[in-house]
Amino acid sequence: PDEVSRKSPEERVKEAMAALKIEDEKEADAIKGLVKEVVDAQKALEDHDRDQKKSIDEMSKNKELGDNDIEAKLIELRTKRKERNSTVIEAQKKLSEVTSYRQELELIKRGVLK
């Protein structure tokens, strides 16, 4: 989906929590924090990917850039993406450890878990 139609992180958290139907307030607060952590990490990864695309477009247009400069920038971009992706995976793992399988299904349907 394009970014304009994409739901805000706050909307995604709210919808995920509604789908989970957790009655215990303390449990709901704990899970909400973990859902927010995943959604925020996913947003950071999406932002990075968008910025990376812009950076790559700019590099491809810069005819003065040498191979060593391009290599260094690509390594930097890949490293940052790997870090952001690891953050998403770690947050998803923590969340999946405290949800039931039925709740996990709801979170997968909403793109919070995989």
C-alpha positions in Angstrom: 0.0 0.0 0.0 1.2 3.5 -0.6 2.2 5.6 2.3 -0.8 8.0 2.1 -3.3 5.2 2.6 -1.2 3.5 5.2 -2.6 3.6 8.7 -0.7 5.5 11.4 1.2 3.4 14.0 -1.3 4.6 16.6 -4.3 3.3 14.5 -2.5 0.0 13.9 -1.9 -0.5 17.6 -5.5 0.5 18.4 -7.0 -1.9 15.8 -4.7 -4.8 16.9 -5.6 -4.3 20.5 -9.3 -4.3 19.7 -8.9 -7.5 17.7 -7.1 -9.2 20.6 -10.1 -8.7 23.0 -8.1 -8.8 26.2 -10.4 -8.2 29.2 -7.7 -7.9 31.9 -6.6 -4.3 31.9 -3.1 -5.1 33.3 -2.5 -7.8 30.6 -3.9 -5.5 27.9 -1.5 -2.7 28.9 1.5 -5.1 28.9 0.5 -6.5 25.4 -0.2 -3.0 24.1 3.3 -1.9 24.9 4.7 -4.9 23.0 2.4 -4.3 20.0 3.5 -0.6 20.0 7.1 -1.7 20.1 6.6 -3.9 17.0 4.6 -1.3 15.1 7.2 1.4 15.9 10.0 -0.8 14.8 8.2 -1.7 11.5 7.6 2.0 10.9 11.3 2.8 11.5 12.2 0.0 9.0 9.7 1.4 6.4 11.1 4.9 6.9 14.6 3.6 6.4 13.7 1.7 3.2 12.1 4.9 1.8 15.2 7.0 2.7 17.4 4.2 1.3 15.6 4.3 -2.0 16.1 8.1 -2.2 19.8 7.8 -1.3 20.3 5.1 -3.9 18.5 7.3 -6.5 20.8 10.2 -5.7 23.9 8.0 -5.8 23.0 6.6 -9.2 22.6 10.2 -10.6 25.9 11.3 -9.2 28.4 10.5 -12.0 31.3 11.8 -9.8 30.9 9.1 -7.2 33.6 6.5 -7.4 33.2 2.8 -6.7 34.8 3.0 -3.3 32.4 5.8 -2.2 29.4 3.8 -3.5 30.6 0.6 -1.8 31.0 2.4 1.5 27.5 3.9 1.3 26.0 0.6 0.3 27.6 -1.1 3.2 26.3 1.6 5.5 22.8 1.4 4.1 22.7 -2.4 4.4 24.1 -2.4 7.9 21.4 0.1 9.0 18.6 -1.9 7.3 19.9 -5.1 9.0 19.8 -3.4 12.4 16.3 -2.1 11.9 15.1 -5.5 10.6 16.7 -7.2 13.7 14.8 -4.8 15.9 11.5 -5.7 14.3 12.3 -9.5 14.6 13.2 -9.2 18.2 10.1 -7.2 19.1 7.9 -9.7 17.2 9.5 -12.5 19.1 8.8 -10.9 22.5 5.2 -10.3 21.5 4.6 -13.8 20.2 5.9 -15.2 23.4 3.1 -13.6 25.5 0.1 -14.1 23.1 -2.1 -17.1 22.6 -2.2 -18.8 19.2 -5.6 -17.2 18.4 -4.2 -13.8 19.3 -1.2 -14.5 17.2 -3.5 -15.2 14.2 -5.1 -11.7 14.7 -1.7 -10.1 14.8 -0.6 -11.9 11.7 -3.7 -10.8 9.9 -2.9 -7.2 10.7 0.8 -7.4 9.7 2.1 -7.0 13.3 3.5 -10.6 13.4 4.6 -12.9 10.6 
